[in-house]
Amino acid sequence: MNAEKTTAGYLVIAIAIVMSACGEAPRKVEAVKVDPTSEAGYAEAVAELAAVVKDAKGLIAAGRGDEAGAAIIRGQPLSARVLAAPHPTLAAMEAASELDELYGRMLLGNKNYGWARMVFQKDRSRWVHWQPQSAETERRKKAAEAGMAECDRGMGGG
């Protein structure tokens, strides 16, 4: 009899497992997708990046290259932050582009042609893929291409 009780117990457990598997599948909980560009901190970071670019341009104009370089370095994490959004704003793209333009020009001035070309190439790619295209995106793309060509000449490639 004891063996029959054990077998019956296993049978009840097996039926319970099968019955519980027949239930409704758990519903998928979708994560709420927040657009980072709509958050207040994003606009503040873009404004801060634009201010860093303006500061660096002023320092370059005043002949204070080392301080301008420090400003450019200070702007790089901000640039990375605003560009990390799946669809950055045009203002973010423009500020990041201007920072890259300054950095590329600084590298070019120091005869770091390869690094400068990489910065200009990244900027060009940014504007080739931006939608919608406009006269301004075309102007920025052409400026990046001019920087790349200048680097190529410096490296003896054109």
Phi, psi and omega in degrees: 000324182299321179293324179293322179294320180295315179296318179296323179295317178295323180295318178296318179295316180297317179296320180297320179294314180297317181295321180290333178286341182276357181290176180290141179293145179297143181283141179284130176264117181275133178289140177287124181268116180259129177282113183299337181288344180271353180277147182300323181297332180293309180300322178295319179294320177297315179297320179294319178297316178299323178292321178297317179298314179300317179298314181297319178299318178296320179293321178295316179299329180274002179076022181253068186300320181296319179290324177296319178299320178295322178294318179298316178297321179296329181279341185298316177296326177295317178299313179299321182295312183286333179276351180287344178296144179304324178225083181300155178285162177299320179300321179294317179298317181294317180295317178296321179296316180295322177296316179296321178301314178297316181295316178299317178296321179294316178297319179298317178298331179268009179064028173268068189299317182297313179294318180298317180299320179298320179294315179295322180295320178297318180293319178300315180300321179304316185274336175295322185266354182289139175233137000276149176289149179211178177298324180291319179294324177294319178298316180294320177298315180295322178296319178294319178296323177295320176297318178297317180296321178297320177296316180299318178297319179295329179273359180084016182257016179168000000 
